[in-house]
Amino acid sequence: MSFTLDKLAAIVRARRDAAAEKSYTRSLFEAGVPRIAKKLGEEAVETVIAALGEDKKSLEGEIADLLYHLLVLMEARGISLDDVLLELERRTSRSGLEEKAARGVSS
């Protein structure tokens, strides 16, 4: 497969400056972070509901929607995939339980 999250992030970045009447992505940016965050939350709930069902295609579609809206939020807040990957790399350098304890998070 040749499509990557990096490519999707680049599409999101490019569409941020597209004409709003032609770009759903641009309309999200114009609505601002609260609207983008709300859409992300809606997609997260839809993903959970699909995960509880038996339809794999439906779940794949909801995960795609969730990833897209997550990348829109990241772009709106100036967070790159590289930023997130660096954080994941830092966190995976020790066990999940050790990492949570260091952050003061309970299971």
C-alpha positions, 0 to 999 in steps of 0.5 A: 500500500502506498498511501500513508498518514504522512500523505493524508497529513499533507493533503489536510495541510494543503486543503487548509488553504483551499476554497471553503465552498470546495473543501470540507477540510477548509470549512473545519479550519474556518469553524475553529478548534472547538468544532474540529474537536467536536467532530473528532469526538463524534468520530471516536464515538462512532468508531467505538460503536462500530467496534462493538459490531460485527461489520469490519468494513464499517469499522474500517470506515469509522477508523478512517474518519477518526484518523482524518479528523485527528490529523485535522485537529493536529494541523489546527494546533500545530502538531505534526505526526513527527511530534507524536511519533517522537512522543510515542518513541519516548513512551515505548522506551519503557513499559506502559505501566512504568510510563503511566506511573511516571505521569501519575496516571492510574489504570 
